[in-house]
Amino acid sequence: MQLFKKKCIVTLRSAAPWYKEKIKTEKPKRRRLERQWRRMRSTISGQLYVSQCNLVNRLIYESKMTFRSHGYRRK
C-alpha cells in the first residue's frame, strides 16, 4: 500500500511541424555515440560523437529554415 501518491502534471505538446523523420533517427545515434565516448574516452569516439552532433544540429537548422521560408501560420 502506498501512503502518499504523487500527483504528476503532464503537459501534452503537439509535435513541432519542422521535426522530420530523419532527425528522429539520427538523434538516438548521437546519444549512443555520446555514451560510447563517455565510457571509452578515446579520440576516435569523441570525433564520431562530434561529427554526429554537427549532423543532427545541421539537420535541425535546415529543417527549421525550410519550414520558415515556406511560411507558416500561427494558431
Accessible surface in RSA format (square Angstrom, percent):
REM  Atomic radii and reference values for relative SASA: ProtOr
REM  Chains: A
REM  Algorithm: Lee & Richards
REM  Probe-radius: 1.40
REM  Slices: 20
REM RES _ NUM      All-atoms   Total-Side   Main-Chain    Non-polar    All polar
REM                ABS   REL    ABS   REL    ABS   REL    ABS   REL    ABS   REL
RES MET A   1   217.99 112.9 129.87  85.9  88.12 209.8 107.57  91.5 110.42 146.3
RES GLN A   2   116.12  64.9  94.82  69.3  21.30  50.7  35.54  75.7  80.58  61.1
RES LEU A   3   139.81  77.9 107.59  77.0  32.22  81.0 109.41  76.8  30.40  81.8
RES PHE A   4   171.46  85.8 160.17  99.2  11.29  29.4 162.92  98.8   8.54  24.4
RES LYS A   5   163.49  79.8 137.60  84.4  25.89  61.6  81.33  73.2  82.16  87.5
RES LYS A   6   185.23  90.4 156.09  95.8  29.14  69.4 104.52  94.1  80.71  86.0
RES LYS A   7   195.07  95.2 161.72  99.2  33.35  79.4 109.18  98.3  85.89  91.5
RES CYS A   8   105.39  79.7  72.66  81.0  32.73  76.9  27.41  69.4  77.98  84.1
RES ILE A   9   168.75  96.0 136.02 101.3  32.73  78.9 139.24 100.3  29.51  80.1
RES VAL A  10   113.06  74.4  85.98  77.8  27.07  65.2  88.95  77.3  24.11  65.4
RES THR A  11    94.08  66.9  68.53  69.5  25.55  60.9  45.91  61.7  48.17  72.8
RES LEU A  12   162.23  90.3 133.66  95.6  28.57  71.8 135.06  94.9  27.17  73.1
RES ARG A  13   203.99  85.6 167.29  85.3  36.70  87.4  65.28  89.2 138.71  84.1
RES SER A  14   109.68  92.7  76.94 102.7  32.74  75.4  53.81 114.6  55.87  78.3
RES ALA A  15    90.66  83.4  61.02  94.2  29.64  67.4  72.31 101.8  18.35  48.6
RES ALA A  16    37.68  34.6  22.43  34.6  15.24  34.7  27.78  39.1   9.89  26.2
RES PRO A  17    91.63  66.8  65.39  59.6  26.24  95.4  77.00  63.6  14.63  90.9
RES TRP A  18    50.89  20.4  50.88  24.6   0.00   0.0  35.40  18.9  15.49  25.1
RES TYR A  19    81.59  38.1  60.81  34.6  20.78  54.1  47.72  35.9  33.87  41.8
RES LYS A  20   110.20  53.8 106.82  65.5   3.38   8.0  69.55  62.6  40.65  43.3
RES GLU A  21   119.99  68.9 111.68  84.5   8.31  19.8  60.54 117.1  59.45  48.5
RES LYS A  22   112.55  54.9 105.97  65.0   6.58  15.7  68.26  61.4  44.28  47.2
RES ILE A  23     1.12   0.6   1.12   0.8   0.00   0.0   1.12   0.8   0.00   0.0
RES LYS A  24   121.04  59.1 116.93  71.7   4.11   9.8  63.46  57.1  57.58  61.3
RES THR A  25    65.05  46.3  56.36  57.1   8.69  20.7  56.59  76.0   8.47  12.8
RES GLU A  26     7.58   4.4   7.58   5.7   0.00   0.0   0.00   0.0   7.58   6.2
RES LYS A  27    69.29  33.8  66.98  41.1   2.31   5.5  25.74  23.2  43.56  46.4
RES PRO A  28    81.18  59.2  70.97  64.7  10.21  37.1  77.59  64.1   3.59  22.3
RES LYS A  29    90.41  44.1  89.17  54.7   1.24   3.0  51.80  46.6  38.61  41.1
RES ARG A  30    57.08  24.0  57.08  29.1   0.00   0.0   5.53   7.6  51.55  31.2
RES ARG A  31   116.61  49.0 115.63  58.9   0.98   2.3  45.39  62.0  71.22  43.2
RES ARG A  32   124.47  52.3 123.40  62.9   1.07   2.6  56.53  77.3  67.95  41.2
RES LEU A  33    21.14  11.8  21.05  15.1   0.09   0.2  21.05  14.8   0.09   0.2
RES GLU A  34    30.13  17.3  30.13  22.8   0.00   0.0   0.00   0.0  30.13  24.6
RES ARG A  35   116.86  49.1 113.38  57.8   3.47   8.3  46.79  63.9  70.07  42.5
RES GLN A  36    45.65  25.5  45.35  33.1   0.29   0.7   5.94  12.7  39.70  30.1
RES TRP A  37    63.66  25.5  63.66  30.8   0.00   0.0  52.17  27.8  11.49  18.6
RES ARG A  38   129.04  54.2 113.85  58.0  15.18  36.2  40.97  56.0  88.07  53.4
RES ARG A  39   171.96  72.2 137.07  69.9  34.90  83.1  77.27 105.6  94.69  57.4
RES MET A  40   110.43  57.2  82.28  54.5  28.15  67.0  74.11  63.0  36.32  48.1
RES ARG A  41   150.67  63.3 122.58  62.5  28.09  66.9  56.18  76.8  94.49  57.3
RES SER A  42    45.42  38.4  36.64  48.9   8.79  20.2  39.94  85.0   5.49   7.7
RES THR A  43    99.82  71.0  86.41  87.6  13.41  32.0  58.07  78.0  41.75  63.1
RES ILE A  44   115.93  66.0 115.89  86.3   0.04   0.1 115.89  83.4   0.04   0.1
RES SER A  45     3.33   2.8   2.50   3.3   0.82   1.9   3.01   6.4   0.32   0.5
RES GLY A  46    10.47  12.9   0.00   N/A  10.47  12.9  10.47  28.7   0.00   0.0
RES GLN A  47   108.70  60.8 100.46  73.4   8.25  19.6  43.32  92.2  65.38  49.6
RES LEU A  48    85.59  47.7  84.50  60.5   1.09   2.7  84.92  59.6   0.67   1.8
RES TYR A  49    41.97  19.6  41.97  23.9   0.00   0.0  17.09  12.8  24.88  30.7
RES VAL A  50    83.90  55.2  83.69  75.8   0.21   0.5  83.90  72.9   0.00   0.0
RES SER A  51    62.65  52.9  53.96  72.0   8.69  20.0  44.78  95.4  17.87  25.0
RES GLN A  52    20.31  11.4  18.68  13.6   1.63   3.9   2.17   4.6  18.14  13.8
RES CYS A  53    23.95  18.1  23.95  26.7   0.00   0.0  11.84  30.0  12.10  13.1
RES ASN A  54    89.82  61.9  84.73  81.9   5.09  12.2  27.25  65.6  62.56  60.5
RES LEU A  55    50.66  28.2  47.72  34.1   2.94   7.4  50.19  35.2   0.47   1.3
RES VAL A  56     0.00   0.0   0.00   0.0   0.00   0.0   0.00   0.0   0.00   0.0
RES ASN A  57    81.48  56.2  75.87  73.3   5.62  13.5  26.36  63.4  55.13  53.3
RES ARG A  58   119.18  50.0 113.10  57.7   6.07  14.5  55.26  75.5  63.92  38.7
RES LEU A  59    30.75  17.1  28.20  20.2   2.56   6.4  28.29  19.9   2.47   6.6
RES ILE A  60    34.37  19.6  34.37  25.6   0.00   0.0  34.37  24.8   0.00   0.0
RES TYR A  61   135.04  63.0 132.34  75.3   2.70   7.0  96.14  72.2  38.90  48.0
RES GLU A  62    77.54  44.5  75.26  56.9   2.28   5.4  34.45  66.6  43.09  35.2
RES SER A  63    12.74  10.8   4.36   5.8   8.38  19.3  11.36  24.2   1.38   1.9
RES LYS A  64    61.21  29.9  60.97  37.4   0.24   0.6  12.20  11.0  49.01  52.2
RES MET A  65    75.33  39.0  72.59  48.0   2.74   6.5  44.35  37.7  30.98  41.0
RES THR A  66    74.39  52.9  70.24  71.2   4.15   9.9  49.55  66.6  24.83  37.5
RES PHE A  67    55.03  27.5  48.79  30.2   6.24  16.2  54.60  33.1   0.44   1.3
RES ARG A  68   123.56  51.9 107.69  54.9  15.87  37.8  32.51  44.4  91.06  55.2
RES SER A  69    89.32  75.5  47.22  63.0  42.09  97.0  50.90 108.4  38.42  53.8
RES HIS A  70   147.19  80.4 113.40  78.8  33.79  86.5  84.05  86.6  63.14  73.5
RES GLY A  71    47.29  58.3   0.00   N/A  47.29  58.3  33.25  91.2  14.04  31.4
RES TYR A  72   103.88  48.5  70.02  39.8  33.86  88.1  49.96  37.5  53.92  66.5
RES ARG A  73   228.05  95.8 200.54 102.2  27.51  65.5  77.38 105.8 150.67  91.3
RES ARG A  74   204.26  85.8 169.81  86.6  34.45  82.0  68.10  93.1 136.16  82.5
RES LYS A  75   248.53 121.2 172.03 105.6  76.50 182.1 148.53 133.7 100.00 106.5
END  Absolute sums over single chains surface
CHAIN  1 A     7206.6       6086.4       1120.1       4067.3       3139.2
END  Absolute sums over all chains
TOTAL          7206.6       6086.4       1120.1       4067.3       3139.2
